[in-house]
Amino acid sequence: ILPYWDWTSLYYADCFITNPYYVTKALMEDDCNVCESLVDIEQLSNTSQRVVSDDYLQNDMPFIVTDAMDDWPIMNTNDFWFDNITEMFLSEELRDVNPCELTSNLRLRTDDLRAFMRKIHNPDTHRWYGHWENCNKKATKVLRKLYERPYFIPNMVDLSQSNWVLISSEFSGKVYKEIDFDSELLWVAQIRGWSRIHLVPREPCDHFCPELHHTLSEGSIVVVTSSLWRFEYIPGEHTDNLAIGVGGFWN
């Protein structure tokens, strides 16, 4: 049946039929007013969905929440580390699954996640990083066991089907790595270690608004909207790091 009714290209499409009258809103110079005077990424705790929606998401203001992962089981155990990740993605269930995108300093055949997992599982592999987007339903479902919907994400936000993994060990990089997400927002939860994050205003706001740098510490979540910002990161140096990213959409 597949050669005649091949729906695979539509499986992860946001729309089944393209609307010719829908045009993505382009940034105008007036939109840059919200970020022109920013000097840092604001940190929140014990916040509310209303505050997040009204003061941050609707204004394209990035922010970090420091207490949203306190009750996650993965944050309250010493029995979870890289071996759990490699076993998960080398399992028979995910044998034929490859990510939509895989980036690493390790030389691999394009998007061969199993080869990447075998390499990082080898104790002779040192100073590496990798990040990838899970867009296969089986892979995204397995990864969802590791995180929960953050309490501060408003009900109006529908989380993406896909999710991201950012992982590294003893990697010391100087060039920021971009996470090219296509959702309206992205939240990144630092499970282990830390990351240096870099938010870059999109054109034309790059002429008016500063680039923002911050350290994302273990147990914190950063949230950024895609209409105004590009998200980049460098894995924390001289340590092991693991972060999970999830996109979201709202009307």
C-alpha positions as CSV (number, residue, x, y, z in Angstrom):
1,I,0.0,0.0,0.0
2,L,2.8,2.4,0.9
3,P,4.0,3.1,-2.7
4,Y,0.5,4.3,-3.6
5,W,-0.6,5.9,-0.3
6,D,2.6,7.3,1.2
7,W,1.6,9.5,4.1
8,T,5.0,9.5,5.9
9,S,5.8,13.0,4.7
10,L,2.7,14.3,6.5
11,Y,3.2,12.4,9.7
12,Y,4.9,15.2,11.5
13,A,3.5,18.1,9.6
14,D,1.8,20.8,11.6
15,C,-1.0,21.2,9.0
16,F,-2.6,18.6,6.8
17,I,-3.5,21.1,4.2
18,T,-1.6,24.4,3.6
19,N,-3.7,27.5,4.1
20,P,-2.7,30.0,1.3
21,Y,-4.1,32.9,3.2
22,Y,-2.1,32.2,6.4
23,V,1.2,34.2,6.5
24,T,3.6,34.0,9.5
25,K,3.8,37.4,11.1
26,A,7.1,39.1,10.3
27,L,9.0,41.0,13.0
28,M,8.8,44.7,12.8
29,E,11.0,47.3,14.5
30,D,8.2,48.2,16.9
31,D,8.3,44.6,18.1
32,C,11.8,45.2,19.4
33,N,10.7,47.5,22.1
34,V,10.1,44.6,24.5
35,C,13.8,43.5,24.4
36,E,15.7,46.8,23.8
37,S,16.5,47.4,27.5
38,L,17.0,43.8,28.6
39,V,20.3,43.0,30.3
40,D,19.7,39.5,31.5
41,I,17.3,36.5,31.6
42,E,14.9,37.0,34.5
43,Q,14.8,34.1,37.0
44,L,11.4,33.1,38.6
45,S,10.2,30.8,41.3
46,N,6.8,30.0,42.7
47,T,5.3,31.7,39.7
48,S,1.9,31.2,38.1
49,Q,0.6,30.4,34.7
50,R,-1.1,33.8,34.4
51,V,2.1,35.6,35.1
52,V,4.0,33.5,32.6
53,S,1.4,34.0,30.0
54,D,0.7,37.7,30.5
55,D,4.1,39.0,31.4
56,Y,6.5,36.7,29.5
57,L,5.1,34.6,26.6
58,Q,2.8,37.3,25.2
59,N,5.7,39.7,25.3
60,D,8.4,37.3,23.9
61,M,10.3,37.7,27.1
62,P,12.7,34.8,27.9
63,F,12.8,33.5,31.5
64,I,14.2,30.8,33.8
65,V,12.2,29.0,36.5
66,T,14.3,27.5,39.3
67,D,11.8,25.4,41.1
68,A,9.8,23.6,38.4
69,M,11.7,20.3,38.6
70,D,11.9,19.8,42.4
71,D,9.3,17.0,42.4
72,W,10.4,15.2,39.2
73,P,11.5,11.7,40.1
74,I,14.6,11.9,37.9
75,M,15.8,14.8,40.0
76,N,15.5,12.9,43.2
77,T,17.5,9.8,42.4
78,N,21.2,8.9,42.1
79,D,20.4,5.9,39.9
80,F,20.0,7.8,36.7
81,W,22.8,8.6,34.3
82,F,24.1,8.1,30.8
83,D,23.8,4.4,30.9
84,N,20.0,4.8,31.2
85,I,20.0,7.0,28.1
86,T,22.1,4.6,26.0
87,E,20.1,1.6,27.1
88,M,16.9,3.4,26.3
89,F,17.9,4.3,22.7
90,L,19.6,1.0,22.0
91,S,16.6,-1.0,23.1
92,E,14.9,-3.3,20.7
93,E,11.8,-1.1,20.8
94,L,13.7,1.8,19.2
95,R,16.0,-0.4,17.0
96,D,14.9,1.2,13.7
97,V,14.3,4.7,15.0
98,N,16.4,7.6,13.9
99,P,16.1,11.3,14.9
100,C,15.0,14.1,12.7
101,E,18.3,15.8,13.4
102,L,21.5,14.8,15.2
103,T,24.5,17.0,15.8
104,S,27.7,15.9,17.4
105,N,31.5,16.3,17.4
106,L,31.8,12.6,16.9
107,R,32.1,11.4,13.3
108,L,29.0,9.5,12.5
109,R,26.9,8.4,9.5
110,T,24.2,11.0,9.1
111,D,21.6,10.8,11.9
112,D,22.8,7.3,13.1
113,L,21.6,7.6,16.7
114,R,22.5,4.0,17.5
115,A,26.1,4.5,16.3
116,F,26.3,7.6,18.5
117,M,24.9,5.7,21.5
118,R,27.4,2.9,21.0
119,K,30.3,5.4,20.8
120,I,29.4,7.3,24.0
121,H,28.8,4.0,25.8
122,N,32.4,3.1,25.1
123,P,34.6,4.1,28.0
124,D,37.4,5.0,25.6
125,T,35.3,7.8,24.1
126,H,36.1,11.2,25.7
127,R,35.2,14.8,25.4
128,W,32.1,14.6,23.3
129,Y,28.7,16.3,22.9
130,G,25.5,15.6,21.0
131,H,22.0,16.9,20.6
132,W,19.1,15.5,18.6
133,E,15.4,15.9,18.1
134,N,13.2,12.9,18.6
135,C,10.3,13.1,16.1
136,N,9.4,9.4,16.0
137,K,6.4,8.7,18.2
138,K,8.0,5.7,19.9
139,A,11.1,7.7,20.8
140,T,9.3,10.7,22.0
141,K,7.0,8.6,24.2
142,V,10.0,6.8,25.8
143,L,11.7,10.1,26.6
144,R,8.5,11.6,28.1
145,K,9.0,9.1,31.0
146,L,11.8,11.3,32.2
147,Y,10.0,14.6,32.5
148,E,6.7,16.2,33.4
149,R,4.8,19.2,32.2
150,P,6.2,22.1,34.1
151,Y,3.6,23.6,36.5
152,F,4.1,27.1,35.1
153,I,3.3,26.3,31.4
154,P,-0.2,27.8,30.8
155,N,-3.0,25.6,29.7
156,M,-3.2,27.4,26.4
157,V,0.1,25.9,25.4
158,D,0.0,22.5,23.6
159,L,3.3,20.8,24.0
160,S,5.0,19.4,20.8
161,Q,5.0,15.8,19.9
162,S,8.7,15.9,19.4
163,N,11.4,16.5,22.1
164,W,15.1,17.1,22.2
165,V,18.1,15.6,24.1
166,L,21.2,17.6,24.8
167,I,24.0,15.5,26.2
168,S,27.8,15.8,26.8
169,S,30.7,14.6,28.7
170,E,33.9,16.5,29.5
171,F,33.4,18.6,26.4
172,S,35.0,22.0,26.3
173,G,33.6,24.0,23.5
174,K,34.0,27.6,22.3
175,V,31.3,27.7,19.6
176,Y,27.6,27.9,20.5
177,K,25.4,25.1,19.2
178,E,22.0,26.2,17.9
179,I,18.8,24.3,18.6
180,D,16.7,25.1,15.5
181,F,13.2,24.6,16.9
182,D,10.1,25.4,14.8
183,S,7.6,25.6,17.6
184,E,6.4,28.9,19.1
185,L,8.3,28.3,22.3
186,L,11.0,26.0,23.6
187,W,11.6,25.0,27.2
188,V,14.9,23.3,28.1
189,A,15.2,21.5,31.4
190,Q,18.8,21.0,32.8
191,I,18.6,17.4,34.3
192,R,22.3,17.0,35.1
193,G,25.3,19.4,35.0
194,W,24.9,22.9,33.5
195,S,24.9,24.8,30.2
196,R,25.9,28.2,29.0
197,I,22.9,29.5,27.0
198,H,22.9,32.3,24.4
199,L,19.8,34.0,23.1
200,V,20.2,35.9,19.9
201,P,17.5,38.4,18.7
202,R,16.2,37.8,15.2
203,E,16.3,40.4,12.5
204,P,15.5,43.3,12.7
205,C,15.7,43.2,16.5
206,D,19.3,42.2,16.3
207,H,20.0,45.9,15.6
208,F,18.2,47.1,18.8
209,C,18.3,44.3,21.4
210,P,21.2,42.8,23.2
211,E,22.3,39.2,23.0
212,L,21.6,37.5,26.3
213,H,24.0,35.0,28.1
214,H,23.2,33.0,31.2
215,T,24.2,29.8,33.0
216,L,21.4,27.2,33.1
217,S,22.0,25.3,36.4
218,E,20.9,21.8,37.2
219,G,17.2,21.8,38.2
220,S,16.3,24.9,36.2
221,I,14.2,25.4,33.1
222,V,14.7,28.2,30.5
223,V,11.8,29.2,28.2
224,V,12.2,31.2,25.0
225,T,9.9,32.1,22.2
226,S,10.9,31.5,18.6
227,S,9.4,34.7,17.0
228,L,12.0,36.9,18.6
229,W,14.9,34.7,19.7
230,R,17.3,32.0,18.5
231,F,18.5,29.6,21.1
232,E,22.1,28.5,21.4
233,Y,24.1,26.7,24.0
234,I,27.5,25.4,25.0
235,P,27.6,22.3,27.3
236,G,29.2,22.9,30.7
237,E,32.9,22.3,30.7
238,H,34.7,19.5,32.6
239,T,31.6,17.7,33.6
240,D,28.7,15.5,32.4
241,N,25.6,17.2,31.2
242,L,22.1,16.2,30.3
243,A,19.2,18.5,29.3
244,I,15.8,17.8,27.7
245,G,14.0,20.3,25.4
246,V,10.3,20.4,24.5
247,G,8.4,22.8,22.1
248,G,5.0,24.3,22.4
249,F,2.3,26.1,20.5
250,W,-0.6,28.3,21.4
251,N,-3.5,30.2,19.7
